[in-house]
Amino acid sequence: MESLESVVIDIPEGGGEQLLKAASAGTQVRLRRFWGTTSAEGTIQFKETGHTAVSGPIRLAARGGFIDLGDQNIDNCLTTAAGQGLVLHSDVAFGGFAKISQM
């Protein structure tokens, strides 16, 4: 069974990127659960450390939030390619938490 790692998300005003899980040779990173809020209307997107998108852009309203409580089926998770880490990009301030696994 995969173990879950909790990650605090804290992207400051003006937006930016945060590494949620570093790459490790031969392993995949899975986003198992995710929740957070944004300071203003904006867009978030999950990418691999190699900049390949693993999600489409997700638009959020001002002071909007996003919750994905996950699924026990790992086939339903956002998953990186082997050897890639997981990054969250936001064009506005975004704070929250993620549960990440790696295998």
N, C-alpha and C positions, 0 to 999 in steps of 0.2 A: 504494500500500500504506500502511496505517495504521502510524504509529510508536507503540511502546509506551512508556509512562512508568511508572517504578517509584515506588510510594508506600509509605512506612512507615506502618503503623497502630499507634497507641499510645493506646488509650483507658484512662484510669486507673481505679483501684479505685472502685467506686460506679457505674461506667458513664457513658454519655454519648454524644455524637455527634462524628464526625470527618468533615470535608469531604474527600473523596477527590479530587474534581476540580471546580473552579468552573465555573459556567455560562458559555457563550459564545453570543452571538446566532446562531441558525440552525444550531447544531451539536448532535450527540448525543454523549453519553458512553457508552462501552462498557466493562464490566468483563470483561477478557479472561482474567485468571488471578487467583487469590486463595488465600492460605493464612494460617493463624493459629491461636492457642490462647487459651483463656480461663482465668481464675484460679479460677472456681467455676462451678457449674451456672448456666446463663443462656440468654439469647436474643439473637441478632443479627438485624438486618434492614437491607436496602438500600432507600434512599428517594431520591427526587429532592429538590432543594433546595426545591421547592414543597411538600414533604411527602407527595407521592403515593408509595405503596409500589411498588417495582419487583421485590420478592421477598416471599414470605411470611416469617413469623417462622421462624428456624432455631434449634431447641433444641440446646444443647450440654451434655454432661455436665461435671461438675467436672474441671478440668484437661483438658478435651476439646479437640479440634481440628477444623478444617475445611480441606479441601483441594479446590480446583477448579483443575486444571491447564489448563483452557481447551480450546478447540476451534479449529481453523483456520477453521471456518465461522462467520462473524460473525453469522449468523442465530441461533446458539445462545447468544449472549451476553446478559447482563442489559444493557438499553439504556434510557437516559432518553429522554424526549420532547425535541424540538429546543428549545434554549434553556434546558435544565435541567442543573444540576450533579448530582453523585452524592455521597450521604452514607451513612455506615455508622453505624447506631445499635446500641449494645450496652447491656444492663442490668447488665453486670459488666465488670471489666477484661478487655481483649482486645488482644493484640499480634500483629502479623504484617506481611504485605506484600501489595500488590495491583499488578497490571499493568493500566493504564488506557489506552484510546485515545479519540480524539475526532475526529469527522468530520462 
